[in-house]
Amino acid sequence: MSLDEIDAMNFSTTLNDFLTIFFRLWEESRWDLRNLYDDSAVFSSILAKQGRKASAITKSTGWTSILNIASRLHALLNDPMTDLIIDPHPISLHPLRILCNVHGSFSEFPKSNRRAFD
């Protein structure tokens, strides 16, 4: 299944607009992202090894838990829109249901730690 040319252009523009707004709100007002998350949304955080401690994986479900973690994360040093790879996949016979895997990276402010996300 593939999108026709017009739908593909509209999809690309819509997704780009959504991600631009998402990252702007991430920087300016993370609370305003609440309408973008479903109650069953899952946010996972994998922390790198620090000393002898093994990596820690935490998962938060629902907006309240996600905001609790997101509010503690650093600001971004760069524009993550410049390094995105987007893999769209239809998830049903309905033409408007598409799963998008968004892969990217960013640098945290003020330490310039480079991180990746999916």
Biotite code that builds the C-alpha atoms (Angstrom):
import biotite.structure as struc

atoms = struc.array([
    struc.Atom([0.000, 0.000, 0.000], chain_id="A", res_id=1, res_name="MET", atom_name="CA", element="C"),
    struc.Atom([1.339, 3.436, -0.831], chain_id="A", res_id=2, res_name="SER", atom_name="CA", element="C"),
    struc.Atom([0.102, 6.980, -0.683], chain_id="A", res_id=3, res_name="LEU", atom_name="CA", element="C"),
    struc.Atom([-0.663, 8.640, -3.983], chain_id="A", res_id=4, res_name="ASP", atom_name="CA", element="C"),
    struc.Atom([1.416, 11.679, -4.934], chain_id="A", res_id=5, res_name="GLU", atom_name="CA", element="C"),
    struc.Atom([-1.005, 14.327, -3.596], chain_id="A", res_id=6, res_name="ILE", atom_name="CA", element="C"),
    struc.Atom([-1.565, 12.487, -0.305], chain_id="A", res_id=7, res_name="ASP", atom_name="CA", element="C"),
    struc.Atom([2.178, 12.007, 0.057], chain_id="A", res_id=8, res_name="ALA", atom_name="CA", element="C"),
    struc.Atom([2.762, 15.758, -0.313], chain_id="A", res_id=9, res_name="MET", atom_name="CA", element="C"),
    struc.Atom([-0.014, 16.564, 2.187], chain_id="A", res_id=10, res_name="ASN", atom_name="CA", element="C"),
    struc.Atom([1.277, 13.930, 4.590], chain_id="A", res_id=11, res_name="PHE", atom_name="CA", element="C"),
    struc.Atom([4.819, 15.261, 4.410], chain_id="A", res_id=12, res_name="SER", atom_name="CA", element="C"),
    struc.Atom([3.667, 18.831, 5.049], chain_id="A", res_id=13, res_name="THR", atom_name="CA", element="C"),
    struc.Atom([1.341, 17.786, 7.879], chain_id="A", res_id=14, res_name="THR", atom_name="CA", element="C"),
    struc.Atom([4.007, 15.687, 9.583], chain_id="A", res_id=15, res_name="LEU", atom_name="CA", element="C"),
    struc.Atom([6.618, 18.427, 9.216], chain_id="A", res_id=16, res_name="ASN", atom_name="CA", element="C"),
    struc.Atom([4.195, 20.988, 10.692], chain_id="A", res_id=17, res_name="ASP", atom_name="CA", element="C"),
    struc.Atom([3.344, 18.653, 13.586], chain_id="A", res_id=18, res_name="PHE", atom_name="CA", element="C"),
    struc.Atom([6.997, 17.978, 14.445], chain_id="A", res_id=19, res_name="LEU", atom_name="CA", element="C"),
    struc.Atom([7.902, 21.667, 14.176], chain_id="A", res_id=20, res_name="THR", atom_name="CA", element="C"),
    struc.Atom([5.129, 22.548, 16.643], chain_id="A", res_id=21, res_name="ILE", atom_name="CA", element="C"),
    struc.Atom([6.040, 19.622, 18.914], chain_id="A", res_id=22, res_name="PHE", atom_name="CA", element="C"),
    struc.Atom([9.693, 20.670, 19.247], chain_id="A", res_id=23, res_name="PHE", atom_name="CA", element="C"),
    struc.Atom([8.743, 24.351, 19.679], chain_id="A", res_id=24, res_name="ARG", atom_name="CA", element="C"),
    struc.Atom([6.394, 23.414, 22.525], chain_id="A", res_id=25, res_name="LEU", atom_name="CA", element="C"),
    struc.Atom([9.048, 21.087, 23.984], chain_id="A", res_id=26, res_name="TRP", atom_name="CA", element="C"),
    struc.Atom([11.276, 24.133, 24.359], chain_id="A", res_id=27, res_name="GLU", atom_name="CA", element="C"),
    struc.Atom([8.689, 26.749, 25.292], chain_id="A", res_id=28, res_name="GLU", atom_name="CA", element="C"),
    struc.Atom([5.879, 25.010, 27.185], chain_id="A", res_id=29, res_name="SER", atom_name="CA", element="C"),
    struc.Atom([6.010, 21.250, 27.708], chain_id="A", res_id=30, res_name="ARG", atom_name="CA", element="C"),
    struc.Atom([2.679, 21.391, 29.533], chain_id="A", res_id=31, res_name="TRP", atom_name="CA", element="C"),
    struc.Atom([1.008, 22.353, 26.228], chain_id="A", res_id=32, res_name="ASP", atom_name="CA", element="C"),
    struc.Atom([2.078, 19.006, 24.738], chain_id="A", res_id=33, res_name="LEU", atom_name="CA", element="C"),
    struc.Atom([-0.532, 17.242, 26.900], chain_id="A", res_id=34, res_name="ARG", atom_name="CA", element="C"),
    struc.Atom([-3.133, 17.247, 24.102], chain_id="A", res_id=35, res_name="ASN", atom_name="CA", element="C"),
    struc.Atom([-0.771, 15.311, 21.838], chain_id="A", res_id=36, res_name="LEU", atom_name="CA", element="C"),
    struc.Atom([-0.500, 12.272, 24.118], chain_id="A", res_id=37, res_name="TYR", atom_name="CA", element="C"),
    struc.Atom([-3.054, 9.498, 24.421], chain_id="A", res_id=38, res_name="ASP", atom_name="CA", element="C"),
    struc.Atom([-3.797, 8.159, 27.913], chain_id="A", res_id=39, res_name="ASP", atom_name="CA", element="C"),
    struc.Atom([-2.034, 4.951, 26.901], chain_id="A", res_id=40, res_name="SER", atom_name="CA", element="C"),
    struc.Atom([1.071, 6.706, 25.517], chain_id="A", res_id=41, res_name="ALA", atom_name="CA", element="C"),
    struc.Atom([4.353, 5.306, 26.821], chain_id="A", res_id=42, res_name="VAL", atom_name="CA", element="C"),
    struc.Atom([7.527, 7.317, 27.341], chain_id="A", res_id=43, res_name="PHE", atom_name="CA", element="C"),
    struc.Atom([10.687, 5.355, 28.023], chain_id="A", res_id=44, res_name="SER", atom_name="CA", element="C"),
    struc.Atom([14.001, 6.619, 29.239], chain_id="A", res_id=45, res_name="SER", atom_name="CA", element="C"),
    struc.Atom([17.215, 4.639, 28.961], chain_id="A", res_id=46, res_name="ILE", atom_name="CA", element="C"),
    struc.Atom([20.059, 6.123, 30.925], chain_id="A", res_id=47, res_name="LEU", atom_name="CA", element="C"),
    struc.Atom([23.680, 5.405, 30.012], chain_id="A", res_id=48, res_name="ALA", atom_name="CA", element="C"),
    struc.Atom([26.011, 3.618, 32.388], chain_id="A", res_id=49, res_name="LYS", atom_name="CA", element="C"),
    struc.Atom([27.331, 5.843, 35.115], chain_id="A", res_id=50, res_name="GLN", atom_name="CA", element="C"),
    struc.Atom([30.254, 4.349, 36.965], chain_id="A", res_id=51, res_name="GLY", atom_name="CA", element="C"),
    struc.Atom([29.528, 0.749, 37.907], chain_id="A", res_id=52, res_name="ARG", atom_name="CA", element="C"),
    struc.Atom([25.752, 1.135, 37.780], chain_id="A", res_id=53, res_name="LYS", atom_name="CA", element="C"),
    struc.Atom([24.013, -0.648, 34.917], chain_id="A", res_id=54, res_name="ALA", atom_name="CA", element="C"),
    struc.Atom([21.726, 1.195, 32.527], chain_id="A", res_id=55, res_name="SER", atom_name="CA", element="C"),
    struc.Atom([18.328, 2.003, 33.957], chain_id="A", res_id=56, res_name="ALA", atom_name="CA", element="C"),
    struc.Atom([15.200, 1.701, 31.850], chain_id="A", res_id=57, res_name="ILE", atom_name="CA", element="C"),
    struc.Atom([12.059, 3.417, 33.050], chain_id="A", res_id=58, res_name="THR", atom_name="CA", element="C"),
    struc.Atom([8.663, 3.564, 31.386], chain_id="A", res_id=59, res_name="LYS", atom_name="CA", element="C"),
    struc.Atom([5.933, 6.051, 32.124], chain_id="A", res_id=60, res_name="SER", atom_name="CA", element="C"),
    struc.Atom([2.370, 5.669, 30.901], chain_id="A", res_id=61, res_name="THR", atom_name="CA", element="C"),
    struc.Atom([-0.122, 8.497, 30.507], chain_id="A", res_id=62, res_name="GLY", atom_name="CA", element="C"),
    struc.Atom([0.362, 12.237, 30.276], chain_id="A", res_id=63, res_name="TRP", atom_name="CA", element="C"),
    struc.Atom([0.894, 12.945, 33.980], chain_id="A", res_id=64, res_name="THR", atom_name="CA", element="C"),
    struc.Atom([3.759, 10.459, 34.222], chain_id="A", res_id=65, res_name="SER", atom_name="CA", element="C"),
    struc.Atom([5.239, 11.617, 30.923], chain_id="A", res_id=66, res_name="ILE", atom_name="CA", element="C"),
    struc.Atom([5.153, 15.284, 31.999], chain_id="A", res_id=67, res_name="LEU", atom_name="CA", element="C"),
    struc.Atom([6.832, 14.376, 35.276], chain_id="A", res_id=68, res_name="ASN", atom_name="CA", element="C"),
    struc.Atom([9.830, 12.983, 33.373], chain_id="A", res_id=69, res_name="ILE", atom_name="CA", element="C"),
    struc.Atom([9.785, 15.488, 30.494], chain_id="A", res_id=70, res_name="ALA", atom_name="CA", element="C"),
    struc.Atom([9.840, 18.446, 32.878], chain_id="A", res_id=71, res_name="SER", atom_name="CA", element="C"),
    struc.Atom([13.173, 17.223, 34.285], chain_id="A", res_id=72, res_name="ARG", atom_name="CA", element="C"),
    struc.Atom([14.888, 16.877, 30.900], chain_id="A", res_id=73, res_name="LEU", atom_name="CA", element="C"),
    struc.Atom([17.275, 19.539, 29.623], chain_id="A", res_id=74, res_name="HIS", atom_name="CA", element="C"),
    struc.Atom([16.562, 22.119, 26.964], chain_id="A", res_id=75, res_name="ALA", atom_name="CA", element="C"),
    struc.Atom([17.794, 21.484, 23.422], chain_id="A", res_id=76, res_name="LEU", atom_name="CA", element="C"),
    struc.Atom([20.960, 23.067, 22.079], chain_id="A", res_id=77, res_name="LEU", atom_name="CA", element="C"),
    struc.Atom([20.208, 22.440, 18.397], chain_id="A", res_id=78, res_name="ASN", atom_name="CA", element="C"),
    struc.Atom([17.179, 22.130, 16.129], chain_id="A", res_id=79, res_name="ASP", atom_name="CA", element="C"),
    struc.Atom([16.337, 18.399, 16.011], chain_id="A", res_id=80, res_name="PRO", atom_name="CA", element="C"),
    struc.Atom([14.384, 18.925, 12.767], chain_id="A", res_id=81, res_name="MET", atom_name="CA", element="C"),
    struc.Atom([17.666, 19.021, 10.842], chain_id="A", res_id=82, res_name="THR", atom_name="CA", element="C"),
    struc.Atom([18.613, 15.396, 11.644], chain_id="A", res_id=83, res_name="ASP", atom_name="CA", element="C"),
    struc.Atom([15.309, 13.529, 11.335], chain_id="A", res_id=84, res_name="LEU", atom_name="CA", element="C"),
    struc.Atom([14.675, 10.259, 9.540], chain_id="A", res_id=85, res_name="ILE", atom_name="CA", element="C"),
    struc.Atom([10.991, 9.396, 9.235], chain_id="A", res_id=86, res_name="ILE", atom_name="CA", element="C"),
    struc.Atom([9.694, 5.922, 8.366], chain_id="A", res_id=87, res_name="ASP", atom_name="CA", element="C"),
    struc.Atom([5.931, 6.036, 7.641], chain_id="A", res_id=88, res_name="PRO", atom_name="CA", element="C"),
    struc.Atom([3.985, 2.750, 7.543], chain_id="A", res_id=89, res_name="HIS", atom_name="CA", element="C"),
    struc.Atom([0.250, 2.248, 6.902], chain_id="A", res_id=90, res_name="PRO", atom_name="CA", element="C"),
    struc.Atom([-1.245, 0.340, 9.842], chain_id="A", res_id=91, res_name="ILE", atom_name="CA", element="C"),
    struc.Atom([-4.635, -0.607, 8.443], chain_id="A", res_id=92, res_name="SER", atom_name="CA", element="C"),
    struc.Atom([-6.716, -0.569, 5.309], chain_id="A", res_id=93, res_name="LEU", atom_name="CA", element="C"),
    struc.Atom([-7.912, 2.906, 6.260], chain_id="A", res_id=94, res_name="HIS", atom_name="CA", element="C"),
    struc.Atom([-5.782, 5.369, 4.252], chain_id="A", res_id=95, res_name="PRO", atom_name="CA", element="C"),
    struc.Atom([-5.488, 7.925, 7.070], chain_id="A", res_id=96, res_name="LEU", atom_name="CA", element="C"),
    struc.Atom([-3.916, 5.601, 9.647], chain_id="A", res_id=97, res_name="ARG", atom_name="CA", element="C"),
    struc.Atom([-0.161, 5.732, 9.453], chain_id="A", res_id=98, res_name="ILE", atom_name="CA", element="C"),
    struc.Atom([2.453, 4.801, 12.014], chain_id="A", res_id=99, res_name="LEU", atom_name="CA", element="C"),
    struc.Atom([5.513, 7.027, 11.809], chain_id="A", res_id=100, res_name="CYS", atom_name="CA", element="C"),
    struc.Atom([8.800, 6.072, 13.375], chain_id="A", res_id=101, res_name="ASN", atom_name="CA", element="C"),
    struc.Atom([10.773, 9.266, 13.870], chain_id="A", res_id=102, res_name="VAL", atom_name="CA", element="C"),
    struc.Atom([14.508, 8.853, 14.436], chain_id="A", res_id=103, res_name="HIS", atom_name="CA", element="C"),
    struc.Atom([16.693, 11.799, 15.317], chain_id="A", res_id=104, res_name="GLY", atom_name="CA", element="C"),
    struc.Atom([19.304, 13.265, 17.569], chain_id="A", res_id=105, res_name="SER", atom_name="CA", element="C"),
    struc.Atom([19.811, 16.406, 19.595], chain_id="A", res_id=106, res_name="PHE", atom_name="CA", element="C"),
    struc.Atom([22.284, 18.080, 21.904], chain_id="A", res_id=107, res_name="SER", atom_name="CA", element="C"),
    struc.Atom([21.307, 19.050, 25.424], chain_id="A", res_id=108, res_name="GLU", atom_name="CA", element="C"),
    struc.Atom([21.861, 22.521, 26.796], chain_id="A", res_id=109, res_name="PHE", atom_name="CA", element="C"),
    struc.Atom([24.110, 23.483, 28.598], chain_id="A", res_id=110, res_name="PRO", atom_name="CA", element="C"),
    struc.Atom([26.379, 20.401, 28.576], chain_id="A", res_id=111, res_name="LYS", atom_name="CA", element="C"),
    struc.Atom([26.157, 19.602, 24.829], chain_id="A", res_id=112, res_name="SER", atom_name="CA", element="C"),
    struc.Atom([25.497, 15.903, 25.516], chain_id="A", res_id=113, res_name="ASN", atom_name="CA", element="C"),
    struc.Atom([24.490, 14.271, 22.212], chain_id="A", res_id=114, res_name="ARG", atom_name="CA", element="C"),
    struc.Atom([21.402, 12.043, 22.482], chain_id="A", res_id=115, res_name="ARG", atom_name="CA", element="C"),
    struc.Atom([19.340, 10.018, 20.015], chain_id="A", res_id=116, res_name="ALA", atom_name="CA", element="C"),
    struc.Atom([15.608, 9.315, 20.027], chain_id="A", res_id=117, res_name="PHE", atom_name="CA", element="C"),
    struc.Atom([13.025, 7.150, 18.266], chain_id="A", res_id=118, res_name="ASP", atom_name="CA", element="C"),
])
